[in-house]
Amino acid sequence: MIRRILRGDRDAFRELVDAYRQPVFRIAFSVLRSEKDAEDAAQEVFIQIHKSLPDYRSQGFKTWISRIALNKAIDFKRKQNRRREDLYDSEPALLQAPSGEEAPLTRILRQERAEEIKRRMMEMPGGHREVIEAFYFQGKNYEQISAELHVTVKTVESKLYRARMWIRQHWREEEWL
């Protein structure tokens, strides 16, 4: 059969494919765990066999085919993994930003979230709202807040603690995380 294939006999190659289709598919499937991928890999195996047949040295044909099938399946799997990694690496332009800048979509989402939280903060008692806004939205530290409110740092800590407890009791967790 190999000599006939090497002389260009297409029917002989079809016979080879028919004879080894199932073993090649099983090897590919054992690596890839997907029928479609195993079929694609098996097709590549037979293309490789056709290309490499002139180099075959008449030493265990089934072993030679099995080795090609295993190597092609492993290559196919690596290629899939690289494609997946490339998909993760190639973010849409809206999610990308020049270094040091915030991505446009991230900025928009952050702003919408801050507006929603500020709107919800109107439900809070005034003293709680005041320290939460100063600490989280204006970025002030305890000392700055205490100076502004004319209270001690301990009082600011206490007010922040009570404000956080009020939030935990009155808002669902996904609303403030």
N, C-alpha and C positions, 0 to 999 in steps of 0.2 A: 504494500500500500504506500509506503514512504517513497519508494522509487517512482511509483506512478504519479504521486503528488509532485515530486521534483521534476518530472517530465512535463508537468503542466496539466495533468488530468484532474479536472474540476470535480468529477464524480467521485474520485478517490478521496478528495478533501472532504466532500460532503459525508462520505462513509466514516471518515475519521471523526468529524464533528458529531455525527449520530452515535457513534460508538462511545465517545468520551464526554458527551454533553452532561449527563447526570453526575458523574464523579467530579467534573470541573465545577458544576453548579454547587454541589454539596460543600466542596472546599471553600468556595467563595462565600457561600451562605454562612458557614461556620465562623468566618471572620467578620462579615458585614452585618449579619442578622437582619437582612432586608431582602425580600425576593427580588424587588426591582433592581436594587444595587448589585445583587449577586448575578442577575441576568446581564447587566451592563458589564460587570467585571468579567464574566464568562466570555462575553463577546470579545473583549480586549485580549483575553487569554488566547482565543483561537486566532486572532490576528497576529499575536506575538508568535504563536506556534508556526503559523504559515511563514512568517519572516525568518524565524530561527531554524526551520527545518533543514536548510542546507548545512548548518553547523552541527546537527545532531550526530553523535558518535556511536550509535547503535548499542547503547548501554542502558537497559531498563526504560523502555519508552513510557510506561505508565508513571514511573517515578519522575521522569523528566517532565512530563506534562503536569504532574501534581505539584512539582516545585515551581513551575511557571505560574500555575493557578494560585498557589499560596502567595507568591511574591506579588502578583498583580492585585490580588485582593488586599494585601497589606498596603500597597501603593495607593490603591483606590481609597482606602480608609484614611490614609494620611492626607490625601488630597482633599477629602471631605472635611477633615479637621482644620486644615489650613483655610479652606473657604469659610468655615464657620468663624474662625479667628479673624479673618479679613472683614467679615460682616460686622463683627463687634468693634473692630478698629475703625471702620469707616462710618462715623457718625454723620447724620444729616447736617447740612450747613447751618441750620437753625440752632443746632446744639453745639456747634463749634464757635470758638471765639479766639481772636488773637491772644497770644500769651499775656497773662496779667489782667485780662478783661473777663467779665462774666458773659457767658453765652446768652444770646437774645432770648431764647425760650426759657432758660433758667431765670433770667432777670424778670421776665413777664410773670412767670409762675410765682416767684418770690414776692413780687409786688401785689399780685392778686391775693395771695395768702395773707400778707400783712394787712391789706385793706379789709379782708374778711374778719381777721382777728380784731382789728380796731373797731369794726362795726359791732362785733359781739361784746367788746369791752364796755360798750355803753350800758350793758345790762349789769355791770359790776357796781358795787358800792364805790362812791367817789374816792375814798382813801386808798382802796385797793387799786383802782384804775390809775391813780396818780403815781404810785411807786412802780407799778408794772410798766407803764408808759415810759417813765424816766429811765428805768433800768434796761428794759429790753428794746425799746424803740429809739430812745435818744442815746443809748450807750453810756449812760452815766454810771460811775461807780458809787459805792455806798457813801463815801465821804462827800461827794458832790451832792448827792440827794439829801443827805443830812443837813448840809449847809443851806441848801435851797429851801428845805422844809422847816429849818430851825429846830431840828430834833437830833438826838444822839444817833450814832451809827447803829447801836443795838436796837433802837426803835425802828430804824429802816429795815434791819434784818428781820425783825419781828413782823413788820407790816408786809414785807415781801413773802414771808412764810405764810401768813394768814391769807394773802391774796392768792398764792399758789394753791392753798387748801381749798379756797372758795372755787377756783377754776376746776379743780379735780372733782368737787362735789356737784357742780352745776353744768359742766360741759362734758360731752362724750369725749373719750380719749383722742379719737381721730380729729377732733376739732382744734385741739391745742398742740398736737405733736408736729 
